Amino acid sequence: MKILVATDKPFAPVAVTMIREVVEKGGHTLALLEKYKTPQELHAAVADADAMIVRSDIIDAAVIAAAPKLKIVVRAGAGYDNLDLNACTAANVVAMNTPGQNSNAVAELAFGMMVYSARGGFDGKSGSELMGKTLGLHAFGAVGRCMARIASGFGMNVCAFDPFVDAKVIAEAGVTPVATLEELYSGCQYVSLHIPANEKTKGSIGERLLSLMPQGAVLVNTARKEVINEAELAAVMEKRSDMKYLSDVTPDNAELFAQKFAGRYFFTPKKMGAQTEEANINAGAAAARQIVSFFATGNETFRVNKPK
C-alpha cells in the first residue's frame, strides 16, 4: 500500500524518519509531499495513494474525489476540523485522529503564555505569580489532564467542567469538578479552553461567560479561534481593563487588539501548540501505526467519521 504524508507544514526530519520506519516495517511504501503550494499539487500526489497522513492540511471533498484508491486518512493531532468527514464517509474513507499525542506540548505552551503574561512580558516590572490562583479547565480531555498535572506543580487550584467526563474521574486527578460553565467561569481567574470547534461550540465563548470571570481574569485559548465570539470578547475587554486574552490562534480582529488592548494580550505568530519535536514524533508515529494496524487487522479505534 502507498502511504502519502502530505504536509504544508512538514514534520520534523526525525519524525519523518520514524514514520518511514513504521510504514516500511509494516510492508508499505511511503511517499512525501511537503511544503506544497497549491491544491492541485495535493490532488496529483494523492491520486494513487491508499492512505494519507496530514497535519492541519485541508482535506475537502475535492481532495477525496482526487483519490480513488484512498481508504484511510489520519490527522496527526487531536483536532480534525480540517477533514471533511461527510466526504470521507461518502467515499468509504476512514478518517482518524491521534488524540493525546500533542497534549503535553499544548499544555506547556499554555503555561508558557500564562507565565509570560503574569510577569508583564518580562518587562522588568513587578508582576504576579500563578501559585494560589485558580485555573479553570473548559474540558478535561488529554490536554486538560496535562494542564492539571502542570498546574499542580505551580501550586494552583484547579477546577474543570466537562459533561462527557465523570466527576469521579476529574476528582481522582486532584481536580475539583464543577457542574456548570457558569460556575467554572465565575470561580476561576484563569480559564483555559480545550474544546473542539463544532456546531455547538463555535462562537460559544462570549460576553455571557466572560463577564462572569473575577477580577484579573485571563482567558487562554489553545483550542480553535472559531469557539470565540471575537466581537463579544473585544467588547468585554473594552469594558474591563483587568481582563487579558492569551492565544496561539490569532483572531480575525487582531488589529483591534493592537489598537486598544496593548499589554493585555499575547498571540503566537501562528498556531503552534503542537509545534515541538517531541509532539511531531509522537503524532506522526502514532498516525503511521494506526494506518499499519488498520491495513493489518481493520482496527478503527480512533475513527472520527461514521461508516457509510
N, C-alpha and C positions, 0 to 999 in steps of 0.2 A: 504494500500500500504506500502511496505517496502522501507524506505529511508535510504540509506547507506552513512555515512560520511567516506570517505576513504582519510586519510591524512598521508603522510610520515612525514610531519612537522605538528604536531597536532595544532588544535585551542586551545586557552586559555580555561581553565576549565569553566570560566564564559560564554564564547561564546558557548561551548557545551551545557551548561545548557539552554541558551536562544534558541538554535536551537531545543533542545528537547521539550521545551515548545511550540514552534511554530508548530512543527511536530505533537505532541500528541494532541494539541488543534484542529488541522485540521483533527483528526481522523486517523492518520497514525502511523506506528511503526518506531522507529529509531534504527539503528544498527551502531556500531562504529568499524572501523579498523584504528588503529593508530600505527605509527612507524613500519610499515611493512617492511620487508627486501627484499622480492623477488616479482617479477611479479606474480608468482604462488599464493601467498597469496592473492593478489588483485583479481585474476581470481576466486579463490574459494569464496571469500566474495561477489562478485558481481553476482554470479550465479543465485541467486533468488531475486535480487534487482529490484524494479520497478523504482527507481530514485537514483541518486548519487550526492553528493556534494564533490568537490575536491578543492584543492588549486593549487599547482604547479605540482601535480601528472600527469604523462604521461598517457593519455587515448588514446591509439592507437587502431588499427584495432583488435589486439588480445584481448584487454580488452572488446571491443564491442562484439566480437564474443563469449566471455565467458559469456555474459549477455543477454540471450534470452528474458528475461522479461523487460529489460530496456526500458524506454520510454523517460526519460529526464536526462541529466547530466548538472550540473551547476558549473561553475568555480567561486569560491568565490574570486572575484577580477576582475580587468579590462582586463588584458592581457589573451588571450585564445589560444596562440600558442601551448600550451601543449595538446590541444584537436584535434584529427583527425576529422575534420569537414566532410570530404568526407565519412569516415567510418560511422559517425553518420547518415548522410543523407541516405546512402545506407541501413542502418538498421532501418530507420524511427525513429531515436532517435533525440529528440530536444536538441540542445546544446545552453546553455545560459552563459552569464557572469553577473557580478553585478557592472556595471560601477558607478563610483563616490564614492563607499563605502570606498575605501582606499586612496582617493585623498589627504586629509589633511595630513595623515601620510607620504605619499611620499613627499609632498611639504615641510613639516617640516624637513625631513631628508636632502633634497637638500639644504635647507638653513643652516642646521647644518654643512654640509660639506663645504659650502661656507664660513661661519664664521671661521671654523677651519682652512681652507686654508689661508684666508685673514690675520689671526693672527699668521701665521707661525707655526701652530700646537701647539699653546700656549707654545712656547719655551722660553718665557721671553724676546724676542727681539721685536723691533718695527715692527708692521705690518701695515695693511691698513684697511679702513672702506668700508662698502657696500654703505653707503649713497652717493648719487650723481653719482654712477656708473650706467651703462645701462645694463639691463638684457633683453636678447632676448629669447623668448619662441618659440621653434620649435614645434608647435601645441598648440591649445588653447581649449583643452577639459577640463574635470573636474579637472585634476591635474594642468593644465595651469592656470585655473581660481583661484585655491588656491594659486599658486605661485604669481599671480598678486596681490592678497589681502595681502599676507605677505610682498611682495616687497614694497608695498605702505607704510607699517609701518616702513620699513627700510629707506624710503626716496629715493628709487631707481627710475630711469626712466625705463619704461617697454615697450618693443615692442613685437609684435607677428606676426608670419606667420602661416596661416592655410587656405589652399584653400577651405576647407569644411565649414568654418565659415564665415558668412557675416561680412564685415568690420565694419558695424554699430554695430553689437553685440560686437565686440572687443573694439571699441571706447567707447561704453556705459559702459564698465568695467573699464574705465580710462586707457586703454592701447592703444598705437599707432599701428595701423595695418600697415604692410609693404607688398608690392606687390610681392616681390621675396625673395628667400632664400639668394641670393647674397647680397641683401640689409640688411637682418637680420644679417648675419654673419659679414659683413664689418662694421656694425654700432654698434655692441654690444661687450663690453668687456667680459661679461658673456653670454654664451648661454646654455640653459637648454633643454634637449631633452625629449619630451613626445610623441613620435611617436611609432606606433606598429611595430613589425617585420613582414614584408610581402615581397612578391616578388619585390615590388617597392622600399622598404626602406632598405632591407638588404645590408650592405656594402656601403650605400649611403653617410655616413658621413666620408669624407676622405680629401685628400690633397686639392682638388679644393675649398672646402668650408672653411676648417680650415686655409688655407693660407691667406684668406681674413680678418681674425679677427685682430683687432687692438692690439697695444702693451699691454702687461699684460693680454693676453687672457686666459680665464678659460672655459673649456668645462665641463659641468655637465651632467652625464648620470644616470638617474634613470629609463630608459626605458628598452631596451634589448641590450645585448652585440652584437647581430647579426647586428644591424644597423650601427655599427662602422667598418670601414675598418682599422683593427688594425695595419697592416703593414704601411699604409699611415699615420696614426696618429703618430706612433713612428717616422717615417721619418720626419714629420713636427716638432715634438718636438725636434728632434736632431738638426734641422736647427735653431730652435727658442728657445733660453734659457729662454724666457719670458713666455712661454705657460705652463699651468697646466691642468691636467685631473683628475676629481673627479668622482668616480663612485661607485654605490652599486652593480655593476656587474664586478667581477674580470675578466680581459681579459685573453685570452689564452697565451699572451706573457708577463705575469706579471713579470717573471724573468728578462726580458729585462728592464722593468721599474725600477726594484730594482737596476740593474747594472748601468744604465745610467741616470736616472732622479730622484735621491734621493731629497726629499723635494719638488718635483713638481707634486706629485700625491697622491691620497688617495683612497684606495679601502676598502670597508667593507669586513669582513671575508666571508659573504655570502649575497645573495640578501635579503635585509631587509627593503625595502621601506614601506611595509605594515605590518611590524612586530611591531605593537603596540596592546595593549589590546583593545583599542577603535576600531581600524580597524578590528581586529579579530571579535569582536562582531558585528560590522556593516555589514561586508561582509558575515559572517556566517548566521546571522539572515535574511539578505536580500535573500540569496540563499534559505533558508528554506521557506520563504514567497512566493518566486517565484514558487517553486515546489508545495506548497499547492494551490496556485492560479491556476496553470496550471491544476492540477487534478480536481479542483472545477469548473473552468469555461473555460478551454482551453486557458488561457491567455499566449501568446507567445511574450510579449512586448520586452524582451531582448534576443530574439533568434539571434544567430550569424551564424547558418548554413542554407542552403537553404532546403526547403521541397523537398521530393523525387518526 
